């Protein structure tokens, strides 16, 4: 049985991950952390989500995560919170020998610090997107860029109105995948005024409504174009991938791993 702790337990992703853990025959929720509804049963909180499958686990104060990881001894911590909170959660997990699945976006300013904390201490899967489809999407971009990298390339991403970071981590990973194939590309974020196109990758972010996550990469040549697109229909795409990563990380060597390793890509 894989024992699991979840941070951001009352958020959209946290609630869904807890439901997935509760429905998995090989997993058990032993701890759930948030900054709201402390002491309430996880399934009875007033946060963004209502988590089924939580058993009798109650919401623990996220500020006490270090002590509670020590007392509950989970095998893996799944973190979908915010970037600055994730740093402290990662440190607590490492200090208690807990494997990590980290899906928080906007981590770019903290990547070096997180890498230093994890080092070779515990196994961790860190990805800007845990969707299986998105990881295949990145693989397709790598292949396309190898053949038509001299075409004009534009990335367009759309998310719900509440998403805080822009562009999305998924869009930035797409740009990075393509840029590495092509030996480095300038990134241009949106355009305004007189903005002639150069040898660049354009990146554009849309925010509105309840869009879960759309990503489109346009390769435009003379007289033709190719569009590679991924659309998330529900957050289950991300939760299911996180559960898959939690199983995989149990047998992984210490250090940071990506979803491409989990999926064998």
C-alpha positions in Angstrom: 0.0 0.0 0.0 1.4 3.4 -1.0 0.6 6.0 1.7 0.1 9.5 0.4 0.0 13.1 1.7 -1.5 15.9 -0.3 -0.9 19.6 0.0 -3.5 22.2 -1.2 -6.0 19.5 -0.2 -9.1 21.8 -0.6 -8.1 23.2 -4.0 -9.3 22.1 -7.3 -6.4 19.8 -8.0 -5.9 18.7 -4.4 -9.5 17.6 -4.0 -9.4 15.7 -7.3 -6.1 14.0 -6.4 -7.5 12.9 -3.1 -10.5 11.4 -4.9 -8.1 9.5 -7.1 -6.1 8.3 -4.1 -9.3 7.2 -2.4 -10.4 5.2 -5.5 -7.0 3.5 -6.0 -6.8 0.0 -4.5 -3.0 0.4 -3.8 -3.1 3.8 -2.2 -4.1 5.3 1.1 -4.4 9.0 2.1 -2.7 9.6 5.5 -2.3 13.4 5.6 -3.9 16.4 3.9 -2.6 20.0 4.2 -4.2 23.4 3.5 -4.4 26.9 5.0 -8.2 26.8 5.4 -10.7 24.7 7.4 -8.0 23.3 9.7 -9.3 20.3 11.7 -12.3 19.7 9.4 -12.7 16.3 7.7 -11.2 16.6 4.3 -14.5 15.9 2.5 -16.4 18.5 4.5 -14.3 21.6 4.0 -15.5 24.9 2.4 -12.6 25.3 0.0 -12.7 25.1 -3.8 -13.2 21.3 -3.9 -14.9 18.5 -1.9 -12.7 15.5 -1.7 -14.3 12.1 -1.7 -12.2 9.1 -0.7 -10.5 10.9 2.2 -11.6 8.5 4.9 -11.4 10.0 8.3 -8.4 12.2 7.5 -8.7 15.8 8.6 -7.2 19.0 7.2 -3.9 19.8 8.8 -2.3 23.2 9.0 0.2 23.6 6.1 2.5 25.5 8.4 3.0 22.3 10.5 3.8 20.1 7.5 7.3 19.1 8.8 6.1 17.7 12.1 3.0 16.0 10.6 5.0 14.3 7.8 7.3 13.0 10.6 4.3 11.6 12.5 2.3 10.2 9.6 5.3 8.9 7.5 3.8 8.9 4.0 5.6 7.3 1.2 4.9 10.2 -1.2 3.9 13.8 -1.0 1.8 15.2 -4.0 2.0 19.0 -4.2 -0.1 21.2 -6.4 0.0 24.5 -4.5 1.7 27.8 -5.3 5.4 28.2 -6.1 6.7 29.9 -2.9 4.7 27.4 -0.7 6.1 24.5 -2.8 9.7 25.3 -1.7 8.9 24.8 2.0 6.8 21.6 1.2 9.7 20.1 -0.7 12.1 20.9 2.1 9.8 19.2 4.6 9.4 16.1 2.4 13.2 15.8 2.0 13.8 16.2 5.7 11.4 13.4 6.4 12.6 11.1 3.6 9.3 11.4 1.6 9.2 11.0 -2.2 7.8 13.9 -4.1 5.4 14.5 -7.0 5.4 18.2 -7.7 2.9 19.7 -10.2 2.9 23.4 -9.1 3.4 25.8 -11.9 5.3 29.0 -11.9 8.4 27.4 -10.4 10.9 29.0 -12.6 12.3 31.4 -10.0 12.7 28.6 -7.5 14.0 25.8 -9.7 17.6 26.0 -8.6 16.6 26.2 -4.9 14.3 23.1 -5.3 17.0 21.2 -7.2 19.5 21.9 -4.4 17.0 20.8 -1.7 16.2 17.5 -3.5 19.7 16.8 -4.8 20.3 13.1 -4.3 18.2 12.8 -1.2 14.8 11.6 -2.3 13.2 10.7 -5.7 11.0 13.4 -7.1 8.9 13.7 -10.3 8.6 17.4 -11.2 6.7 18.5 -14.3 4.9 21.6 -15.5 2.1 19.3 -16.7 1.2 15.8 -15.6 -1.2 15.1 -18.5 -0.2 12.0 -20.5 -1.5 13.7 -23.7 0.6 16.9 -23.1 3.8 14.9 -22.6 3.1 13.1 -26.0 2.4 16.6 -27.4 5.9 17.7 -26.4 7.3 14.6 -28.0 5.5 15.5 -31.3 6.9 19.0 -31.2 10.4 17.7 -30.9 9.9 15.6 -34.0 8.2 18.4 -35.9 10.9 20.9 -35.1 13.6 18.6 -36.4 12.0 18.7 -39.9 10.4 22.1 -40.2 12.3 24.2 -37.7 13.0 26.8 -40.3 9.2 27.7 -40.5 7.7 30.4 -38.4 6.7 29.1 -35.0 4.0 30.5 -32.7 2.6 29.1 -29.4 -0.8 30.0 -28.2 -2.1 28.9 -24.8 -5.5 29.5 -23.1 -6.5 29.0 -19.5 -9.2 30.0 -17.0 -9.5 33.5 -15.6 -8.0 32.4 -12.2 -4.7 31.1 -13.4 -2.0 33.4 -11.9 1.1 32.7 -14.1 1.5 33.5 -17.8 2.6 32.1 -20.1 1.8 28.6 -18.7 4.5 26.2 -17.7 3.3 23.9 -20.5 3.8 26.6 -23.1 7.2 27.5 -21.8 8.2 23.8 -21.9 6.9 23.6 -25.5 9.1 26.6 -26.4 12.1 25.1 -24.6 11.7 21.7 -26.4 11.6 23.4 -29.8 14.4 25.9 -29.1 16.8 23.2 -28.0 16.2 21.2 -31.2 17.0 24.4 -33.2 20.1 25.4 -31.2 18.4 28.3 -29.3 15.6 30.7 -30.3 14.6 34.1 -29.1 11.2 34.1 -27.3 8.8 37.0 -28.0 5.8 37.4 -25.6 2.9 38.9 -27.5 3.3 41.7 -30.0 2.3 45.4 -30.0 2.8 48.3 -32.3 5.4 47.9 -35.0 6.7 44.4 -34.5 8.2 42.8 -37.6 8.7 39.1 -37.2 12.2 37.8 -36.9 13.8 34.4 -36.2 11.8 33.8 -33.0 9.2 31.8 -31.3 6.1 33.9 -30.4 4.2 33.0 -27.3 0.7 34.3 -26.5 -1.4 33.8 -23.4 -5.2 33.9 -23.2 -7.1 34.0 -19.9 -10.9 33.7 -19.6 -13.8 31.8 -18.3 -13.3 28.2 -17.1 -10.9 27.0 -19.8 -9.0 24.0 -18.3 -6.0 24.3 -20.6 -5.5 24.6 -24.4 -2.1 24.6 -26.1 -1.5 25.2 -29.8 1.8 25.3 -31.7 1.7 26.7 -35.2 4.4 25.9 -37.7 3.8 28.2 -40.7 5.7 27.7 -44.0 5.2 29.2 -47.4 1.8 27.9 -48.8 1.1 25.6 -45.9 1.1 25.2 -42.1 1.0 22.5 -39.5 -0.8 22.9 -36.1 -0.2 20.6 -33.2 -2.8 21.1 -30.5 -3.7 19.7 -27.1 -6.9 20.4 -25.1 -7.6 19.3 -21.6 -11.3 18.5 -21.2 -11.1 18.2 -17.4 -8.5 18.3 -14.6 -8.7 14.5 -14.4 -6.1 14.6 -17.2 -3.6 16.1 -14.7 -4.7 14.2 -11.6 -4.5 10.8 -13.4 -1.0 11.6 -14.5 0.0 12.6 -10.9 -1.3 9.3 -9.6 0.7 7.5 -12.2 3.8 9.4 -11.2 3.2 8.6 -7.5 3.3 4.9 -8.3 6.4 5.2 -10.5 8.4 7.4 -8.1 8.3 4.7 -5.4 10.9 2.7 -7.3 12.9 5.6 -8.8 16.4 6.5 -7.7 16.9 9.7 -5.7 17.0 12.9 -7.8 14.7 14.8 -10.1 12.8 13.0 -12.8 10.3 14.1 -15.4 7.0 12.7 -16.8 8.9 11.6 -19.9 10.6 9.0 -17.7 7.4 8.0 -16.1 5.8 7.4 -19.5 8.9 5.9 -21.2 9.1 8.7 -23.7 
